[in-house]
């Protein structure tokens, strides 16, 4: 899959946000460590609604 403007951890199926007493914690279940919503990794797998947005934007 080619790079897109949607490519970031926050749009990946492996991105798991968690609210804690200290604030938000962002975790990648695939990589097994904390991340940030704006980070990008090569293992990115977009969430279904992001795939739909990408398809829609390809056709316009």
Secondary structure in CASP SS format (residue, H / E / C, confidence):
PFRMAT SS
TARGET T0000
AUTHOR 0000-0000-0000
METHOD secondary structure of the structure
MODEL  1
X C 1.00
X C 1.00
X C 1.00
X C 1.00
X C 1.00
X C 1.00
X C 1.00
X C 1.00
X H 1.00
X H 1.00
X H 1.00
X E 1.00
X C 1.00
X C 1.00
X E 1.00
X E 1.00
X E 1.00
X E 1.00
X E 1.00
X E 1.00
X C 1.00
X C 1.00
X E 1.00
X E 1.00
X E 1.00
X E 1.00
X E 1.00
X E 1.00
X C 1.00
X C 1.00
X C 1.00
X C 1.00
X E 1.00
X E 1.00
X C 1.00
X C 1.00
X C 1.00
X C 1.00
X C 1.00
X C 1.00
X C 1.00
X C 1.00
X C 1.00
X C 1.00
X C 1.00
X E 1.00
X C 1.00
X H 1.00
X H 1.00
X H 1.00
X H 1.00
X H 1.00
X H 1.00
X H 1.00
X H 1.00
X H 1.00
X H 1.00
X H 1.00
X C 1.00
X C 1.00
END
